[in-house]
Amino acid sequence: MSIFTQIVSKLPFELFVGLRYTKAKRKNHFISFISFTSMIGIALGVAALIIVLSVMNGFQAELRNRILGVASHLEITGANNQLSDWSKLANQVKSNPEVKSSAPYVMAQGMLSYGQGVQGAIVRGVMPKLEDKVADLGKHMKVGSLDDLIAGEFNIVLGGDLAQLLGISVGEKVVLLAPQGQFTPTGVVPRIKQFKVVGLFQIGMYEYDAGLALIHIDDAAKLYRMGDNVSGLRLKLDDLFDAPVMSAKLTQSLSQTDTSYFVTDWTQQHANFFKAVQLEKRVMFIILTLIVAVAAFNIVSTLVMAVTDKRADIAIMRTFGASPGSIMRIFMIQGALIGVIGTLMGAVFGVLIALNIDTIVPLLERIFHVQFLAKDVYYISDLPSKVEWLDVITIVVMSFVLSMLATIYPSYKASKINPAEALRYE
């Protein structure tokens, strides 16, 4: 007697027979084939769900990290893009324990020209020492540092892709044209200033890498004639997920002294991105769940044929005193085993791929000489992945429940077989 048989023989009657039916070789190989395909179908569905949801989670996390590498948790702006006495406002908002730091900025549009290249860009005037406290842009510097932006020297830091489009490198000078012109006898002439490129940054989002230029806030104020005013104040919080609540709180407190303040948080500024990812995640979950459901309900076909194949065995067991409930549990166990094995196989396979997708995708790109996510088309050019174990548990439980539901009808029909009728033609 094999070790497996010795162990199984000590199990409850229903579990013992259910395991034997699952392990036993059948004369009807078609039933075994349907069982195998059901198991593989469940495994593929579960694996696909885990991989897709992990990629969606990765996109969401990566998008958030890259946006917050340039943007801040909260921004306070004034009317007409003008904010006066920003230092007083900074001291006022810092009285909130949730606010870690603040930094002023000047935001405007400009046209950069170098040689034959001309590119539009968002020009942001920053205070380097304070900017590093509200955003992670300093960590994304490829060449140079934000500290190289010195007031009065008219230095500029460009996104890596923007510098490439212009064909310019560090140390060379680029011409910045401000759209706000000055009136002359010959008409309106745009303000022009030459800046020296002292650094390059690479966030990993084409929107910023190809469209953002940084200069010192004093140089920006002179170029755009803002005087002592700034465009707004950027804030960093202890917890970035508290930004919506903190935004409402600051709006209420600031409106008591001045109604011209506008407070926005990072979820409002980039709401479309995150809503799109969340919607896609839900839709993909529903679509791929249908794949698991189809595979799970193939178990119905398997058990119906198994019941037909085992009618004589069922009649004999009923004759020896097995109750209808015992017969029902036998076939439910058999179907559940198919679901459990398929679910576990899919979970392991899906988690392994999701955890190693940053290695698998570049390998496939090299083999087939393609790029799945082009930098000039997609905000994120790499395929990120983040395994959320709660998602994995939800998928596994959902697959198991669907598998169990699929066993109910054929198992119930097996329990209703009349022993006399089943043995009549045997």
C-alpha positions as CSV (number, residue, x, y, z in Angstrom):
1,M,0.0,0.0,0.0
2,S,1.5,3.4,-1.0
3,I,2.1,6.2,1.5
4,F,-0.6,8.3,-0.3
5,T,-3.2,5.5,0.1
6,Q,-2.3,5.0,3.8
7,I,-2.7,8.7,4.5
8,V,-5.9,9.0,2.5
9,S,-7.5,5.9,4.0
10,K,-7.5,7.7,7.4
11,L,-9.5,10.6,6.0
12,P,-13.3,11.0,6.3
13,F,-15.2,8.8,3.9
14,E,-16.3,11.6,1.6
15,L,-12.8,13.1,1.4
16,F,-11.2,9.7,0.9
17,V,-13.5,8.8,-2.1
18,G,-13.3,12.3,-3.6
19,L,-9.5,12.2,-3.6
20,R,-9.5,8.7,-5.1
21,Y,-11.8,9.8,-7.9
22,T,-9.6,12.8,-8.6
23,K,-6.4,10.6,-8.6
24,A,-7.9,7.6,-10.4
25,K,-7.3,7.0,-14.1
26,R,-10.6,6.9,-16.0
27,K,-11.6,4.8,-19.0
28,N,-13.1,8.0,-20.4
29,H,-10.0,10.1,-21.1
30,F,-12.2,12.9,-22.4
31,I,-13.3,13.6,-18.8
32,S,-9.7,13.8,-17.7
33,F,-9.0,16.2,-20.6
34,I,-11.9,18.5,-19.6
35,S,-10.7,18.5,-16.0
36,F,-7.2,19.4,-17.0
37,T,-8.3,22.2,-19.3
38,S,-10.6,23.6,-16.5
39,M,-7.6,23.6,-14.1
40,I,-5.3,25.3,-16.7
41,G,-8.1,27.8,-17.5
42,I,-8.5,28.8,-13.9
43,A,-4.7,29.0,-13.4
44,L,-4.3,31.3,-16.5
45,G,-7.3,33.5,-15.4
46,V,-5.9,33.9,-11.9
47,A,-2.4,34.6,-13.1
48,A,-3.7,37.1,-15.6
49,L,-5.7,38.9,-12.9
50,I,-2.7,39.1,-10.6
51,I,-0.3,40.3,-13.3
52,V,-2.7,42.9,-14.7
53,L,-3.7,44.3,-11.3
54,S,-0.1,44.4,-10.2
55,V,0.8,46.4,-13.3
56,M,-2.1,48.8,-12.7
57,N,-0.9,49.2,-9.1
58,G,2.6,49.8,-10.4
59,F,1.4,52.4,-12.8
60,Q,-0.5,54.2,-10.1
61,A,2.4,54.2,-7.7
62,E,4.9,55.2,-10.4
63,L,2.7,57.9,-11.7
64,R,2.3,59.3,-8.2
65,N,6.0,59.2,-7.4
66,R,7.0,60.8,-10.7
67,I,4.4,63.6,-10.5
68,L,5.4,64.3,-6.9
69,G,9.0,64.5,-8.0
70,V,8.1,67.7,-9.7
71,A,4.8,68.8,-8.2
72,S,4.1,69.4,-4.5
73,H,1.4,68.0,-2.1
74,L,-0.4,71.4,-1.9
75,E,-0.2,74.7,-3.8
76,I,-1.5,78.1,-2.7
77,T,-2.0,80.7,-5.4
78,G,-3.4,84.1,-5.6
79,A,-5.6,86.0,-8.0
80,N,-4.1,86.6,-11.5
81,N,-1.3,84.2,-10.7
82,Q,0.1,86.7,-8.2
83,L,0.8,86.2,-4.5
84,S,2.2,89.0,-2.4
85,D,4.0,88.7,0.9
86,W,4.5,85.0,0.5
87,S,6.8,84.8,3.6
88,K,4.0,85.9,5.9
89,L,1.7,83.3,4.3
90,A,4.4,80.6,4.7
91,N,4.7,81.3,8.4
92,Q,0.9,81.2,8.7
93,V,0.5,77.8,7.1
94,K,3.5,76.3,8.9
95,S,1.6,76.7,12.2
96,N,-0.3,73.6,11.1
97,P,1.6,70.5,12.4
98,E,0.8,68.6,9.2
99,V,2.9,71.0,7.0
100,K,6.6,70.1,6.9
101,S,7.9,72.8,4.6
102,S,7.0,75.4,2.0
103,A,8.7,77.1,-1.0
104,P,7.6,80.0,-3.3
105,Y,7.6,79.7,-7.0
106,V,7.0,81.7,-10.2
107,M,5.3,79.8,-13.0
108,A,5.1,81.1,-16.6
109,Q,5.3,80.1,-20.2
110,G,8.3,80.7,-22.4
111,M,10.0,79.9,-25.7
112,L,13.5,78.5,-25.7
113,S,15.7,78.9,-28.8
114,Y,19.1,77.5,-29.6
115,G,20.6,77.4,-33.1
116,Q,17.8,76.3,-35.4
117,G,15.8,74.6,-32.6
118,V,12.8,76.3,-30.9
119,Q,10.7,74.7,-28.2
120,G,7.9,75.9,-26.0
121,A,8.3,75.2,-22.3
122,I,6.9,75.9,-18.8
123,V,9.3,78.1,-17.0
124,R,9.4,77.7,-13.2
125,G,11.3,80.1,-11.0
126,V,12.4,78.3,-7.8
127,M,14.4,79.0,-4.7
128,P,16.9,76.1,-4.8
129,K,17.4,75.6,-1.0
130,L,13.6,75.6,-0.3
131,E,12.6,73.7,-3.5
132,D,14.4,70.5,-2.4
133,K,12.2,70.5,0.8
134,V,8.9,70.3,-1.1
135,A,9.8,68.1,-4.1
136,D,12.2,65.4,-5.1
137,L,13.5,67.1,-8.2
138,G,17.1,67.2,-6.8
139,K,17.2,63.4,-6.8
140,H,16.5,63.3,-10.5
141,M,19.3,65.6,-11.6
142,K,21.5,63.9,-14.3
143,V,24.0,66.7,-14.6
144,G,24.6,69.6,-12.2
145,S,22.5,70.6,-9.2
146,L,19.7,73.0,-8.3
147,D,22.2,74.9,-6.2
148,D,23.8,76.1,-9.5
149,L,20.8,78.3,-10.0
150,I,22.2,81.5,-8.5
151,A,20.3,84.8,-8.5
152,G,21.5,87.3,-11.0
153,E,23.6,84.9,-13.0
154,F,20.7,83.8,-15.2
155,N,21.4,80.1,-15.2
156,I,18.8,77.5,-16.3
157,V,18.2,73.8,-15.7
158,L,16.4,71.8,-18.5
159,G,14.7,68.5,-18.7
160,G,16.8,65.9,-20.5
161,D,14.4,65.5,-23.4
162,L,14.0,69.2,-23.8
163,A,17.7,69.7,-24.1
164,Q,17.9,66.9,-26.6
165,L,15.1,68.5,-28.7
166,L,17.0,71.7,-28.7
167,G,20.3,70.0,-29.4
168,I,21.9,71.8,-26.4
169,S,24.3,70.6,-23.7
170,V,25.5,71.8,-20.3
171,G,27.6,74.9,-20.5
172,E,26.0,76.4,-23.6
173,K,23.6,79.3,-23.7
174,V,19.9,79.3,-24.7
175,V,17.7,82.2,-25.4
176,L,14.4,82.5,-23.4
177,L,11.6,84.5,-24.9
178,A,8.9,85.7,-22.5
179,P,5.5,86.1,-24.2
180,Q,4.7,89.2,-22.1
181,G,6.1,91.8,-24.4
182,Q,7.2,95.4,-23.9
183,F,5.8,98.3,-25.9
184,T,8.2,100.1,-28.3
185,P,7.6,102.7,-31.1
186,T,7.8,99.8,-33.5
187,G,5.2,97.7,-31.6
188,V,5.2,95.0,-29.0
189,V,8.5,93.2,-28.6
190,P,8.8,90.1,-26.5
191,R,11.3,90.2,-23.7
192,I,14.4,88.1,-24.5
193,K,17.1,86.9,-22.1
194,Q,20.1,84.6,-22.6
195,F,20.5,81.8,-20.0
196,K,23.4,79.4,-19.4
197,V,22.5,75.7,-19.1
198,V,24.0,74.5,-15.8
199,G,22.1,71.2,-15.3
200,L,19.8,68.5,-16.7
201,F,17.1,66.5,-14.9
202,Q,15.3,63.3,-16.0
203,I,12.0,62.6,-14.1
204,G,10.9,59.7,-16.4
205,M,7.7,61.5,-17.5
206,Y,7.9,62.9,-21.0
207,E,5.5,65.7,-20.1
208,Y,8.1,67.2,-17.7
209,D,11.3,66.0,-19.3
210,A,10.4,67.7,-22.6
211,G,8.5,70.7,-21.3
212,L,9.9,72.1,-18.1
213,A,12.8,74.5,-17.4
214,L,13.9,75.8,-14.0
215,I,15.5,79.2,-13.3
216,H,16.1,81.1,-10.1
217,I,13.0,82.8,-8.7
218,D,14.7,86.2,-8.7
219,D,15.6,85.9,-12.3
220,A,12.1,84.8,-13.1
221,A,10.6,87.8,-11.3
222,K,12.8,90.1,-13.3
223,L,12.1,88.5,-16.6
224,Y,8.3,88.4,-16.1
225,R,8.2,91.7,-14.2
226,M,6.6,90.4,-11.1
227,G,8.5,92.6,-8.6
228,D,8.3,91.1,-5.1
229,N,5.3,88.9,-6.0
230,V,5.4,85.2,-6.7
231,S,2.9,82.9,-8.5
232,G,2.3,80.8,-5.4
233,L,3.5,78.7,-2.5
234,R,4.2,75.0,-2.6
235,L,3.7,72.9,0.5
236,K,4.9,69.4,1.6
237,L,2.9,67.4,4.2
238,D,3.8,64.6,6.5
239,D,1.4,62.3,4.7
240,L,0.7,62.9,1.0
241,F,-2.6,61.1,1.3
242,D,-3.8,63.8,3.8
243,A,-3.6,66.4,1.0
244,P,-7.3,66.6,0.2
245,V,-8.3,67.0,3.8
246,M,-5.5,69.5,4.4
247,S,-6.5,71.4,1.3
248,A,-10.1,71.9,2.6
249,K,-8.8,72.8,6.1
250,L,-6.4,75.5,4.7
251,T,-9.1,76.9,2.3
252,Q,-11.4,77.4,5.3
253,S,-8.7,79.0,7.5
254,L,-7.3,81.3,4.8
255,S,-10.7,82.4,3.6
256,Q,-11.2,84.1,7.0
257,T,-8.4,86.6,6.3
258,D,-8.3,86.7,2.5
259,T,-10.7,85.2,0.0
260,S,-8.3,85.6,-3.0
261,Y,-6.3,82.5,-2.0
262,F,-6.8,79.3,-3.9
263,V,-5.6,76.0,-2.5
264,T,-5.2,72.9,-4.6
265,D,-3.7,69.5,-3.9
266,W,-1.9,67.0,-6.0
267,T,-5.0,64.7,-6.4
268,Q,-6.9,67.7,-8.0
269,Q,-4.1,68.8,-10.2
270,H,-3.7,65.3,-11.7
271,A,-7.1,63.8,-11.0
272,N,-7.6,62.6,-14.6
273,F,-4.5,60.4,-14.5
274,F,-5.4,58.6,-11.3
275,K,-9.1,58.3,-12.1
276,A,-8.2,56.7,-15.5
277,V,-5.9,54.2,-13.9
278,Q,-8.5,53.3,-11.2
279,L,-11.2,52.9,-13.8
280,E,-9.0,50.7,-16.0
281,K,-8.2,48.6,-13.0
282,R,-11.8,48.0,-12.2
283,V,-12.7,47.2,-15.8
284,M,-9.8,44.8,-16.2
285,F,-10.8,43.1,-13.0
286,I,-14.3,42.5,-14.2
287,I,-13.2,41.3,-17.7
288,L,-10.5,38.9,-16.4
289,T,-12.9,37.6,-13.7
290,L,-15.2,36.5,-16.5
291,I,-12.2,34.4,-17.8
292,V,-11.9,32.7,-14.4
293,A,-15.7,32.2,-14.3
294,V,-15.7,30.5,-17.7
295,A,-12.9,28.2,-16.6
296,A,-14.5,27.5,-13.3
297,F,-17.9,26.6,-14.8
298,N,-16.1,24.1,-17.0
299,I,-16.0,22.2,-13.8
300,V,-19.8,21.7,-14.3
301,S,-19.1,19.8,-17.5
302,T,-16.4,17.8,-15.8
303,L,-18.6,16.7,-12.9
304,V,-21.6,16.0,-15.0
305,M,-19.6,13.6,-17.1
306,A,-17.9,12.2,-14.0
307,V,-21.3,11.6,-12.4
308,T,-22.6,9.8,-15.5
309,D,-19.4,7.7,-15.6
310,K,-19.7,6.8,-11.9
311,R,-23.4,6.0,-11.7
312,A,-22.8,2.4,-10.8
313,D,-20.3,3.4,-8.1
314,I,-22.8,5.9,-6.7
315,A,-25.5,3.2,-6.6
316,I,-23.2,0.7,-4.8
317,M,-22.2,3.3,-2.2
318,R,-25.9,4.2,-1.7
319,T,-26.6,0.5,-1.2
320,F,-23.9,0.2,1.5
321,G,-25.5,3.1,3.4
322,A,-24.0,6.3,2.0
323,S,-26.4,9.2,2.4
324,P,-27.3,11.6,-0.4
325,G,-25.4,14.3,1.4
326,S,-22.2,12.1,1.4
327,I,-22.5,11.5,-2.3
328,M,-23.0,15.3,-2.9
329,R,-19.9,16.1,-0.8
330,I,-17.8,13.5,-2.7
331,F,-18.3,15.3,-6.0
332,M,-18.0,18.7,-4.5
333,I,-14.6,17.7,-3.1
334,Q,-13.6,16.4,-6.5
335,G,-14.6,19.7,-8.2
336,A,-13.1,21.8,-5.4
337,L,-9.8,20.1,-5.9
338,I,-9.7,21.1,-9.5
339,G,-10.5,24.7,-8.5
340,V,-8.0,24.8,-5.6
341,I,-5.1,23.3,-7.7
342,G,-5.8,25.6,-10.6
343,T,-6.1,28.7,-8.3
344,L,-2.8,27.9,-6.5
345,M,-1.0,27.3,-9.7
346,G,-2.3,30.6,-11.1
347,A,-1.5,32.5,-7.9
348,V,2.1,31.2,-7.8
349,F,2.7,31.8,-11.5
350,G,1.1,35.2,-11.5
351,V,3.0,36.5,-8.4
352,L,6.3,35.2,-9.8
353,I,5.7,37.1,-13.1
354,A,4.5,40.2,-11.4
355,L,7.5,40.3,-9.1
356,N,9.9,39.9,-12.1
357,I,8.1,41.9,-14.8
358,D,10.9,44.5,-14.8
359,T,13.2,41.8,-16.0
360,I,10.8,39.9,-18.3
361,V,9.6,42.9,-20.3
362,P,13.1,44.3,-21.2
363,L,14.1,40.8,-22.2
364,L,11.1,40.5,-24.6
365,E,11.8,43.9,-26.0
366,R,15.4,42.9,-26.8
367,I,14.3,39.6,-28.3
368,F,11.6,41.0,-30.6
369,H,13.3,44.5,-31.1
370,V,10.2,46.4,-30.0
371,Q,9.4,49.0,-27.4
372,F,6.0,48.4,-25.7
373,L,5.8,51.9,-24.2
374,A,7.4,54.7,-26.3
375,K,8.6,57.7,-24.3
376,D,7.1,60.2,-26.7
377,V,3.6,58.6,-26.5
378,Y,3.2,57.4,-22.9
379,Y,3.9,59.2,-19.6
380,I,5.7,56.2,-18.3
381,S,8.1,54.3,-20.6
382,D,8.8,51.4,-18.3
383,L,6.3,48.7,-17.2
384,P,6.1,48.9,-13.4
385,S,4.6,46.3,-11.2
386,K,3.5,46.4,-7.5
387,V,2.0,43.3,-6.0
388,E,-0.7,44.1,-3.5
389,W,-1.2,41.1,-1.3
390,L,-4.8,42.1,-0.6
391,D,-5.5,41.9,-4.3
392,V,-3.9,38.5,-4.5
393,I,-6.0,37.2,-1.6
394,T,-9.2,38.7,-3.1
395,I,-8.5,37.0,-6.4
396,V,-7.7,33.6,-4.8
397,V,-10.9,33.7,-2.7
398,M,-13.0,34.8,-5.7
399,S,-11.6,31.9,-7.8
400,F,-12.2,29.4,-5.1
401,V,-15.8,30.6,-4.5
402,L,-16.6,30.4,-8.2
403,S,-15.1,26.9,-8.3
404,M,-17.3,25.8,-5.4
405,L,-20.4,27.3,-6.9
406,A,-19.7,25.3,-10.1
407,T,-19.8,22.0,-8.1
408,I,-23.2,22.5,-6.5
409,Y,-25.5,21.5,-9.4
410,P,-23.8,18.3,-10.6
411,S,-23.1,17.2,-7.1
412,Y,-26.7,17.7,-6.2
413,K,-27.8,15.6,-9.2
414,A,-25.4,12.9,-8.2
415,S,-27.0,12.7,-4.7
416,K,-30.5,12.2,-6.4
417,I,-29.5,9.1,-8.4
418,N,-31.8,6.2,-7.7
419,P,-29.6,3.1,-6.9
420,A,-32.1,0.7,-8.5
421,E,-32.3,2.7,-11.7
422,A,-28.5,3.1,-11.9
423,L,-27.9,-0.7,-11.5
424,R,-30.7,-1.9,-13.8
425,Y,-28.5,-1.9,-16.9
426,E,-25.2,-2.7,-15.3
